[in-house]
Structures are given as C-alpha cells and as structure tokens.
Amino acid sequence: MSRIAVVVKGYPRLSETFIAQEILGLEWRGIGQLIVALRRPYDPFVHDLHRQIAAEVLYLPEYLKDDPARVRRARAWAKRQPTYAAARALFEADFAREGNAGRQRRWGQACVFAHELPDDVTWIHTHYLHTPCSVARYAAHLSGRRWSFSAHAKDIWTSPEWDLRTKLDDAAWGVTCTRVNVDYLKSLTSDPDKIELVYHGLDFSGFPLPDDRPSGRDGRGEPVRLVSVGRAVEKKGYDDLLAALALLPDEVAWSFTHIGGGDLAEDLKERANRLKINDKITWLGPRPREEVIRACRDSDLFVLSSKLARSGDRDGLPNVLMEAQAMGLCCLSTRVSAIPELIEDGATGVLVPPADVPALARELERLIRSPAERDRLGRAASTRVRARFSTEPGLDRLAEKFRKVL
C-alpha cells in the first residue's frame, strides 16, 4: 500500500507532541507514513509517543554545505526530470520576492527530498506553512505529486501574505487547528473551501482524571504550587508572568515551576533575580511528557501568559493547556488567538488581557487564595475538554482525507 510523506521542520521535538500524536494516530488508522525532517533533533529527551511511532525518518541536510555531494547528485537528477522547468519557475518566482540564502537552501533541500522519495510515497503533507511548506511544495512539483498542509500558529502569523497566498492556492487542501486561523487563511485564497478546521485535540488516555482530594493550599501556610510548561520565547509572555509574581503581596506563599527550553531561558532567570523572586522558582528546562504530567499533578494552578510577539508570532491552541485541563488543573491564561476557544472565562478557567501585568497579578492572587474556586474551575475544565477536544474526531477526518489519495 502507498504512503504519505509527512514533512516537519525537526523530528522528534518535545514542543510538538501534537504532531507526534497525529502521526501515531494515523498509523493506528492504517495510514502509512514517511517522516521527512529538515533537521535532526536538538532536544535532550523524547516523549513516549515518539517511541511508539513506527514510521521511518528521512533527514534532509539542514544546511547544503553539510553534505555537498548528496546535494549535487540531487540537483543533477532534478535537471533531468521533465518537471524541472516548471518546478524551478515556482522557486524563481519566490526567490524574486525573497532573494536570500534561506530560500536557496529550501530549493536544495527540495531537490534532495524529491530525488530520494521512495516510489510508494504518493502524496506529500507538510506541517507548517513556512519553511517546511516551501520544501514540500517544490519537491511535490519536482516529483510529480500533489500536496496538502496542516497550519498551526507561527507559520501563519509570521509569513508574508504573498507567500501564504501562493501556497494556499497551490495546495490541494489544508487544515488548521483554530477558528481564528481558518478565518484568516480563507480570506487569503481564491478557493476558501479547501481550508478546513480540524482541532488537533488530545489523546486523553495518558492523562489521569482530577484528584478526588483537591488541594487546600491557600497561600497562608504551605506555598501554593504554580506551574507552566512552554518554551522561553517572547510569545509565551513569561516576562509578564515574572513581573506579576513580583507584585504578589509578601504574605502570600507561592512557588513556581517552569518546564521548557528556549532562547530566553537565561534572560528570564536573570530577570527573576532582579525581581528578587528567583528563590521561589524552579527552572526544570525541557522534560519528557511523563515528567510534565507528574509536575502538573503536584501543582495547584497552571499559568500561561501568552501574548503577541513583535514579529506577529502567537500561540494557536496550546496543547499544554488542554493537558492541564484534562487533569483538572485550574488554568489562568490570556485572551490570545484560540485560547478563548478552549477556556471559557469564569466557567472552565480564567482569562486576562495579554500583556496586562496588573490584571494577571490580581487573578494570580485571587486564585492562590481560593482553593475551592480552583477546584471548581479545574473540574469543569476537565469535563469540557475531554468532551470537546478529543483527538479522535480530527484524526478520523484526516485519515478519511488521506485514504482518498492513497
């Protein structure tokens, strides 16, 4: 039976459990896949999800200088193909608008991809509409295959409109994981019906139900345990969270655990030192999902202070919020992107405006002092997220779409 090639930027990645979950779920539904990664993994761990995936992985050269002989062979092969002129014209048109080394690299990676693509791969599907999509699109035209996409967050909101329009009109179809994304992408294409909302959801089988004995910690004795999971990058708003924590009254007892890597990790630690709160913070760095679950089970309140980055980057529908809610952990977050699609303010969690440090501090203090409110919101969130955001409907829909082309 034929397979699809699933293109990702890097594999495996700790921050992309939703992609691993999708690949594994499609395997369980009989969809054969070849994972094509633009770079090898950098994370120090893998999730148990990754260990269950059987698909083989084709790693492209991250930089063309990494394997010049491989790139030369691929380029020579590409020039002999009847599809070369048309595929090269697509690249040239893009390069005229974005004439940089990165765009040249995508063409070289696409040549390697198309050259080494096994014959039983009959369709190409790319995660993200930015660089992985460029490689997938050029390779699809070079190899005479059609292609589709899954769009998420950064790839949408940091890509120029001309690039999105070009790719949307060229793709056979695409899915994205939030209503906000759907509305925006539909506005950019001549065929909006090809774009569909498919929540990536969550496989809840690995997540325990809410504890029968909720925490009674209220900030007067043992510290209330706050936790957050996310990369230390601008859009996660950890600078705002640290500032809000520093505003909490001295008599309120709290501790905060952060899980995740990211370019701003050291800057955040220095900021916490300047705010004189670092003695209450544990920085765990990246951790596998099993440890994330344990940390959430030991905590009282999950906080994710997402906001719009200066580049336009923003969260989509953060898996970590769904994971925390599934376990009955009360969540405090912000009204950014699709987070209000997941959290009903005052009913299944609490939302504040993004980058509003005083509002974040007020809600932090209120929830720290209110264990009964945390328990009410957490239990309501668990019921709702398990009912409405299961991964099964989305995986069934994707499997249905792929079966039509295999």
Secondary structure, 3 states (H helix, E strand, C coil): CCEEEEEEEECCCCCCHHHHHHHHHHHHCCCCEEEEEEECCCCCCCCHHHHHCCCEEEECCCCHHHCHHHHHHHHHHHHCCCCHHHHHHHHHHHHHHCCCHHHHHHHHHHHHHHHHCCCCEEEEEEECCCHHHHHHHHHHHHHCCEEEEEECCHHHHCCCHHHHHHHHHHCCEEEECCHHHHHHHHCCCCCHHHEEECCCCECHHHCCCCCCCCCCCCCCCCCEEEEEECCCCHHHCHHHHHHHHHHCCCCCCEEEEEECCCCCHHHHHHHHHHCCCHHHEEEEECCCHHHHHHHHHCCCEEECCCCCCCCCCCCCCCHHHHHHHHCCCCEEEECCCCHHHHCCECCCEEEECCCCHHHHHHHHHHHHCCHHHHHHHHHHHHHHHHHHCEHHHHHHHHHHHHHCCC
